[in-house]
Every structure is written in structure tokens, then in C-alpha cells.
Amino acid sequence: MLKRRRARSPALGLVGAGILLALGLVALLAPWLSPYDPHHRASRPFLPPSAGHPLGTNDIGQDIASELIHGTRVSLLIGVLAAAVALSLGTLVGLVAGYYGGPVDVLLMRLVDVVLVVPFLPLVILLAAYLGPGMWNTVLVIGGLAWARPARVIRSQVMSLRSRCYVVASQAMGGRPAHVLSGHVLPGIMPLALAQFVLAASHGILVEASLSFLGLGDPVRKSWGSMLHYAQLRGAFLTGAWRWWVLPAGLMITLTTLGFTLVGYWLEERFDPRLRGGR
């Protein structure tokens, strides 16, 4: 059973990487792939799917396929930026706590425990409502609250690395903590940090979709969550338009989080010492 799991994990990681590569190309080529401007009316409202409009139109005649394509760029961008913020904070906390230990470690880990105990989604909604809608506010709220898990994982790896012979030798030769951390410890945790980044991006996309669905996202940018918000607000479920308005956006969110999760779990299993078993 263990051998079968090991053989399957790289394959699933490749599947996830393929999904993310395809979505990344769609995001980069969105202006050329979308048949219409997603912010302008393209035809009559509530048109069903046709050759001219593969996913039909919404309540004001905007092409839904164009909205979906441009939403790929916005949703991926917010997820990646939020993951970058979360990983930066988590890496900083994990490095300091794991390297110095003692009271510093205890204080920082208690802070991590508090962040992990507080219900995440209600707090995100509260802060997003307080700061107001906007892409950068969404990024800061998600990233500013999602750093605790990466911090705990990275701190464990740093505690393992600080006893390695090359780290001890650098300290014995008078290396300053900043030099030891940047030159010896940080390169050792980068693969694990990459896995945490991928998982944080998956989480960020889901949270952004939730905030946008509640009307707390950026009102001037098309994202998958905003598509769901306007579909629910403007009668898609009453007119039957949900089949081509709601389902594609929901499937794209599911597919994207699946891709990030497959890649993230494969990287985490490969580089996290706690999950490698006897390898």
C-alpha cells in the first residue's frame, strides 16, 4: 500500500501542474482568448449558449464566457498575491521562532495558536467589511490571516536545520544570525516553503470566491466569485440561467483549487520530513 501511494503521488502532482499551467496560459492570454469585452454588453440578456456565445449572456447581455476567461486572471492573481503575503509573514515568524527558540519561540508560537484557534472565515468577513471592497484589501486580509500554518511548518524545519553541522560551524566562526539564516537556513527551507505557498494559494482562491460571493470583493474586476454573486443577485436561479452562469464559475474554482492542492500535497509530501517516512 505504501509503495502504491508513493507511485501515485508524483502522477497526481503532474496532473495538478498541468491544470495550473493551462489556467496560467488562459490568464496570460485572456485579452486574446475572450471573444468580447466582459464589461460591455454583447447581445440580448439571458441568451442560452450558442455558437456566438458559448456560455450565453447574463442579465445585462454581457458574454459569460468572456467573464469566465477574464475571471481566471483576477482569481489567480488574488490567490497568488495572498499566498505571497501569507508565506512572507509565516517564513519570518517560523525562522525567528525556530532559530532563536526559548522565550521568543514560546511567544511567537502562542501567537500562532491564537490565530489558528480564531474562526478564520468570520474574521476574514469582518475585516473585509471593515476595510471595504477592493483587490488589495482582499489580498491583505487573506494573506494577513493565513500565515499561521506556514509559520508552524517552517519553524519545525528550522529547528531541525539549526543543529546541522554546517549551521553550527557557521555560528562557531562568528557568523551573525542574519548571515546564518539567509545563507544556510533559508535555502534549506525553500522547497518546503514552496509547498506551503501552493497550498496557501489554493486557500486564497477559495476565500476570495467566498468574499466576492458575499459582495465584499472588488466591484470593478471580474472574478469567479463576483460572477456567482451577480448570478445569485440577479435571478439566475429563477430563470434557469444558472446552468451556464453559475456552474462554469463553480467548476473553475473547483478545478483550480484541485490543481493547487495536488501540487501542494505532492511537494509537501516530498519535502516535509514528517511525511517522508523512511525515504
N, C-alpha and C positions, 0 to 999 in steps of 0.2 A: 504493500500500500504506500509506503514511504517513497519507494522508487518511482511508482506511478505518479505521485504528486510532484516529484522533482522534474519528471519529464514533461508534465503538463504545464507547469508554471511558466517556463520560457515561451511556450507556444501562446499562452494567454497574454503574456506581455507583448509579444509581436502583434497579436490581434489588436490589443489596445493601442499600440504605437501606430498601426495602420489607420485606425479610426481617427486618432488625433492628427495624423498627417493629412488625411483627407479633409478634416474640418479646418485645419490651418490653411490649406490651399483655398478652400471656399471663403474663408475670412479675408485672405490677402487679395483674392480676385473678385470680391463682392461687387465692386462697381461695374465690372465687365460681365459677370455672370447673371446679374439681375436684369430681367427684361424691362423693368420700369423703375422709375424713381419711387421708393417706398413712401415718400412724404407727399406725393401728389396723386390726385385722382386719375385712375387709368381707364375706368369704364363704369358701368352702372353698379349700384350697390347689390350685395348679396348674390352675385353671379356664381353659379356652381362651376366646378372645374371644367375647363375646355382647352382646346389647343392654344388659344391665345392667353389663357390664364390657367396654368396647370393646377393651381390650388384655389381658383376662384378669386373673388374680391370680398372685401369686408363691408361694413355698413355704410362707408362713405365712398366706396368704389376704388380703394387702394388695392393693388395687386398683392395678395398674401404671399405668393412665392418670393417676391422681391423683399417683402418684410422679413421673411424667414432667412433669406440669404444674408441680408444686412444685419439681422439679429445675431447671426453667428459671430460676426466681428465684435459686436458690443458685449455679448455674453462671455466670449472667450477672453476679451481684454480685461473685463472686470474681474473674472475669476483668476487670471494670471497675476494681475496687479495686487489683488487682495492676498494671494498666496505669497507674493514677494514681500509685502509688508509683514505678514504673519511670520514668515521664515526669518526675516531680518531680526525682528524682536525676539523670536524664540531662540535663534542662534546666539544672540548676545547674552540672553539670560542663561542659556544652557552652558555656554563657555565659561562665564564668570562663576556660576554655581558649581560646576564640575571641577574647575581648576583650583579655585581657592578653598572650597569646602568649608567646614567649620560653621561659624555663625552666619556667614554670608550665604552658604548653601541652605541652611535651615530657613533663613528669612525669605530667600527667593522661592524655595520650594513651597513654603506656606502660602506665598502669593499665588503660585501656580495652582495649588489646591483650591484656593478661594475662587479663582477664575473658572476652574473645571467644575466646581460644585454649583455655581450660579447657573440657572437655566439659560442656555445660550440664546435660543430664538426670541423669547420675550425681551431679553436685554437688547438684542440687536434691533428689534422693532422699536423699542423705546428710544434708543439713541438715534436711529434713523429718522424717527418722527421729530425728535428734538432738533437735529441738525438740518433737517429739510431735505427735499429730494435733490438729487444730483449725482453724477457718476463718481466724482472724487469723494463725496461724503459717504457713498456706499462702499467704496474701496477702503476708506479709513475705518469705517465701523466694522466691516467684516474682518479686515486684517488686524485691527486693534484688539479684537476679542478672540481670535483663532490662534494665537501664538503659544498657548499654554502646552498643548500636546507636543508640538515640535521641541519646545524647551525641555520637557521632561525626557524625551527620547535622546536628544543631543547631549544633555547633561550626563546620562548614563554612559554614552560612548566616550565623552571627555574623561570621566572618572577612570575608564579603562585605559585610555591613552596616556594619561599623565604619569603612569607607573612604567611606561615603556622605557627601554634603556636609552634611546636617543633623546627622549624628553628629559630624563634625569641627567644625562650628560650635558645637555644644553644648559640646564639650571645650574649644574655644578661649575660650569665655566663662566658663570656670571651673567647668563642671558636674562634679560628683563622679561617680566610676564608678557608684555605686549609682543616681544620678539618670539618667545616660545609659542604663544598662542597662534600668532599669524604664520610662523614659519614651520611649525611641527604639528600642532594640534588641529588647526583649521583644515589643512589638506587631508588629514585622516578622517574627518567627519563629513567631508563634502559629498561622497556617494550617499551616505545616509540622509544628509540634508536634502539632496535631490529627490529622494523618495518622499520625504515629508513635504516638499514643495508640490509635488504632483498630487498627493492626497489633499493638500490644502486647496489647490486649485479646483479639484472636484467638489469639495465642500463649499468653496466660494461661489461656484456657479449655481449650486442648489439654493444657497441663501439669497443670492441676488435675484433668482427667479421668484423666490418667496416674497421678498420685499417689493419687487415690481408688481407682482400679482396683487399685493395689498395696496398698491398705489403709492409706494414710498420710493420708487426708483426714479431714474432720470426721465422727465416727461418729454424731452425733446429728442431722445435717442430710441431707436427701435431695438428692443431686445426680445428674447423669447418670453421672458416674464411679463413684459408690457403687452405682448400680443395676447397672452392669457387674461391679463387684466381687462383689456378693452373688449375681448370676446365675451367675458362674463358680464361686463357692464352694459354692453350694447346689444344684448338679446341673441347671442349666437346659439344658446341652448333652447331658445323659444322658436327659432326659425329653422333649425336643422343645420345651420351653417357650422356648428361645432365640429362636424366631421372633417371639414377641410380647413377650419380656422384654429381649432383647439388641438386636435390630435397631432398634426405635424410639429407644432411647437413643443408639445409634451414629449413626443418621440425624440426630438432633437436634444432636449435636456437629458432624457434618459440615456441616449446613445453617448453623449459627451461625458457624462459622469461615469458611465461604464468604461469608456476608454481610459479616462484618467485613473479610475480605480484599479483596472487591470494592470496598467503600467506601474502605478504606485505600489501595489501589493507585491508585484514581482521584484521591484527594486528594493523594497523593504525586506522581503524575504532573503534577498541576495546579500544585502549589506548590513542588516541588523544582526549583531552577534547572538541575540537572544532567540532568533528564529532560524538560525543556520543549523542548529542541531550539531551533528558530528562532522559536518563538512568543513 
